Every structure is written in structure tokens, then in C-alpha cells.
Amino acid sequence: MTTAPTRRAVTATIVTVGPPGRTREALAVMQAVARHVSVRSVLITLGDDAEPQIRTEADVVTIEGLASRYLNNAVASLRLSSLPSLAWWRGGDRHELEGLAELVDRIALDSVDPREDWEVAGAIADTTAVSDLRWTRLTRWRNLMAQFFDIPDTRAACAALSTLDIAAGDPHAARLFGGWMAACLPNGNRLNIRTTDVPGGATIESVTLGCNGSRLSLRLLPNRSCIESSLERDGSVVASRVAPAGDERLEALLAEELRVRSRDLAFEGALRIARTR
């Protein structure tokens, strides 16, 4: 007697939306997510077809070339309304993004150039929870920076911290990190944020927060898998440790986003400042 394979209960819907090149490369990512988390995956490539074919490949429902005016209808019909839904936004028109926000519980922005998305993110946040995969990539960096402030002397001196230097392969991620620091520090509105582009570099290569001879530093090590954090006073390292850099694969970032259900006020605060700097 042959026993049918056991199917896991579906726990959420992920809807991926974007231009052709960026959604087609997302197929492998969605399949990787499905191997670890039981989700309904919908992949929509925007185009000008009012009646595109719908096909299923390895548990991913794919629609290619859908005219943008029918995006909301497609999402509404394919998502599981009884379960949480996450939209993975890989680029498109701001009006499509605003409409999509009305149909899902959370949007993870992931455009190559996020500036137009960021302009409408504040309004979207009043409709649904919103984040950015750049922000998710910064989770380990933010956690390590926050740990410096577990040290009483650092907390006492935080009002005097005046300069923030960020070297980054992704200038938009650098702006987000700078916005987060400015939002968190008591003198954040006076924080001098300087960014250095590193073409071909990691999302973040290094971060240094300093004042009056003291420096809080984070640095991606040459092995690209670890981050060194160090506390310096008057040119001498007084404390140092090394921690894993974390998993920045897209499937890992999406899995992390699926675990978050609430509104991300820290991201929204960082974004408000990042848009103006």
C-alpha cells in the first residue's frame, strides 16, 4: 500500500511583484524559501497583457506580463485571505505599490533604487506594515552597534557622540543606517554623517561612531563572514570581539521578514531621516 506524502500546512502567502528581470531571478529564491517554510508563493511579472497565462512550477504560481491595472485583482484572487501575506516588491510604479499595500499584511521593499518607494513608504505604513530588505540586511550591524550601549560608560557618553562614518557597497543601506543612528541618539539631529561608497563592496563594510577620542567601530573582516566590533579610547583598543555577519541570502532575509508581523517603527523612523540626508 502506497502512502501519499504528507503535506505541510501552509502558513503564509508571499507575493513577488516586479519587472521581468528581477522577478524571474526570484523564482529560485521562492523555491528555496518553500523548502524551509510552508508558504503559498505567487510570482507576478508586470507587463501589458490583460489575460496572461497562469502556470505552477515547483509550488510557485507564476503570472508573466500582467498589465499593472489588473495587479490588485490577481493578488486578491491568489492570496490566501485567511493567512498572513507578505509582498516582496522588486520594483515598479508607485501607484501599483500603493494599491498592493491595501491587499497584504506586510510589504518588503527591494528595488534596485529605492528612492521612489521610500517617498511613499510613510503613506503605505498607515495601511500595512512596511520594511525594506536593506533594513533586514542591517539587522546584525544594528544589533552589534546597540550592544556598545550596554556598557555604562558608553551610555553616559552617548550625548557627546558627534560623527558617524559609514563605508558601504550599497549607499542606500548606508543612508538607512545613518538615519537609524540619528533617530536613536539624543543628539541625532546634530550627528555628522559621512558615507564612503565602496564599489563592489558588501552592503556595509565598516561603521565608526566617535567623539572626543572615543570610537565605536564595526568592521567586516576579510573572510566576509564575520564582523569585528571594537571600542577605542585615546587611540587604544579597550574591548574587542568578533561575531558572525549573518546570512544575507535573499531566502534568509524573506524568512526573517515572515517572522515579523508588527509595524516596524524603528525602520520608519530611520527612513524619515534617510530621505532627507
N, C-alpha and C positions, 0 to 999 in steps of 0.2 A: 504494500500500500504506500503510495507516494503522498508525502505531507507537503502542503503548499508552504512556501517560505513565509515567515512571519513578517508583516509589515509594521514599521513603527508608526505610532500616532503622529500626525502632522501637528506641529506646534506653532507655526507662523507662516506667513506668506512674504517672500521677498520679490519685489517688482523692480527690475532693472530697466531704466529708460535712458536713451541717449542716441547720438548719431551712429551711423553704421560701423565705423572702425572701432569705436570704443565699446559698443555692445557685443559685437561678435567676439572680441577677445575676452569678454566677461563670461562666456559660456563655460569654459574650463573652470573658472573660479566658482561659478554656481554649482557645478558638479562636485567640486572639492568640498564646498560647504555642506552639500547634501550628504556626503559620506559621514559627517560628524554630527549634523543637526538635521532632524527630520523637518523639512520645510517644503512648502509649495513654491516653486521657482517659476517666475514669469519674466521673459526677456523680450522687450519691445524696442525695435529699431524704428526710429521716426523717418518718415519719407512723405510720399504724396499719394499713396494707394488707399482708396476708401474701403476696399474689400480684399485685404491681403490674406494669404493662406496662413492657417494656424497649424503648427506641427509640434509634436512632442518628441524630444530626443533626450534619452537618459534622464527622464523625470523632469525635464525643463520644458515648459511651454514657451514656444518662440513665435513671435509675430514680426515679420520683416517688412519695412517700408510703410508702416501705418501712417496715414495722414494725421497730423497733430490734432485736428479738430475732433478726432474720434478717440483720443487717448483716454479721456475720462470714462467713456463707455466701455472700452476694453478692460481697463483696470477694474472697474466696478463689477464686470461680469466674471472675471477670472480670479480675483482675490477671494479668500475665504473670510466672509464678513464676521464670522464668529471667533476668529483668531486674530492675534496681533499681526499687523502688516508693516513692513519696512520698505521704503522706496530707496533704491540705490540710484541716485541721479548722476549720470555721467556726462551731462551737458545738453543744452537745448535752449529754447526760448523761455524767457522769464514768465510769460503768461501760461505756458504749459506747466512750469514748475508750480506756480501759484494754484492752478487748478488741481494738480496732483496732490497738493498738500491737504485738500479737502477730503481725500479718499483714503489716506493712510494714517497710521498712528505715529510714524516717525519717518523723517527724511534724512538720509546720509548723503550730503553733497560730495561730489567727486569730479568736478570739472577740471580740465587742464588749467584754465584761467578762471578762478572762482569769483572774480570781482563783481560781475553782474549778478551772480547768485547771491553774493553777500549783501548786495544792495536791497534785495527783497527778503532776506532771511529774517529780519526783525518782524515784518508783517506775517510771514509764514509761521513764526513761533507763536503767534496768537491763535493759530488754527491747529497746529500739530507740533510735536517735538521735532527739533531740527538740530543736526550736528554736521560735521564735515570730517571725512576720513583723514584729512590733515591733522585735525584735532585729536583723532584717535591715535595717530602715529606719535603724537606728542605725549601720550599718557605716561610713558616711562620717564621721559625728561621732566615732566611736571611733578611726578611723584618724587623723583630724586632731588629736585630743587626744593620741594616742600620739606623734605627731611632735614635740610640745613636748619630750618626754623624750629626743629625740636631741641636745638641747642640753646640754652637760656641766653648766652651772650649774643647769639645771632638775633634772637627775637628782640633783645633790648636795643640792638643797633639798627634794626630794620628801617627806622625812620630816616636814618642818615644815608642809606644806600642810594646812590645817585646815578650810576652808569650801568648800562646793560649792553654787552657786546655779543652779537649772535653771528656765527658763521654757518651758512646753510646752503645746501644744494637746491632747496625749494624756498624762494623768497617769500611766498605767501604763507608757508608754515612759520617762517621767522617772524612775520608780522603778527600772526596769531599768538605765538609765544610771547612776543613783546607786549601785545595787548593784554594777555593774561597777567603778566608781571605788573604792568601799570595798574590793572584793576585791583590787584591784591595788596600792593604795598601802600602804606599810609601816605607816602609822598609820590604816589604813582603819576600824578599829573605833572610832576617836575622831573620824572625819570628821563635821562638822556639815553635814548635807544639808538644804537648804531648797528647796522647789519652789513655783513660782507657776503656777497654771492660767491658760491663755490661751484662753478660749472661742473656737472657730472658727479657732484658730491652726494652724500647721504642727505636725507631730509633735513637733519640738523647735524652739524659737525662739532660745534662747541658753543657753550654759553658761559659767559662770565659776568657776574653781578658784583659790583665793587663800590668802595668808598674809603677814603682816609687810610690807605694802606692795607685794607682787608679785601679779600677776594673770595667769592664763592664760585667755583668753577666746575663745569661738566664738560667732559671731552670724550668723543667717540674714539676708541682705541684702534690701532691699525688693523686688528683682526676683524673689525666691523661688527663684532658680536657682543662687545662689552662697552660699558660707559664708566669712565673713571670720574669720581667726584672728589674734590679736594677743597679744603679750607686753608687759606693762606692769611698770615698776619705779618706785616712788615717784611714781606719777601720770603718768609719761611713757611713751609707746609706744616700745619699743626694737626691735621687729620686728613686721611685719605682712605678711600675704599673703591672697590670695583664691583659692578653689578651687571647682570645680563641686560643687553639692549632691548630685548623683547622681539616678538615676531611681527614683522611689518608686511607679511604676505597679505594680499587682499582678502583671502578667505578667513584669515585670523582676525583682521580688522572688522569684517562683517559679522563674524561670530560674536565679537565683543559688543558691537552695536546691538545685536539681537538681545543681549542680556540687559540692556538699558531700556527702561520703559518710561522713566520720568523726564520732565523738561530739564535740559542742561543749562542752568542759569550761569554757570562758570563760562561755558562756551559763548553764550550770548553776551556776557559782559566783556569777554576778550574780543569778540567780533566788533562790538560797538567802537572800541578804541582802535582796533586794527584797520577799520575802514577809513579812519581819519588820519592815519600816520603813513 
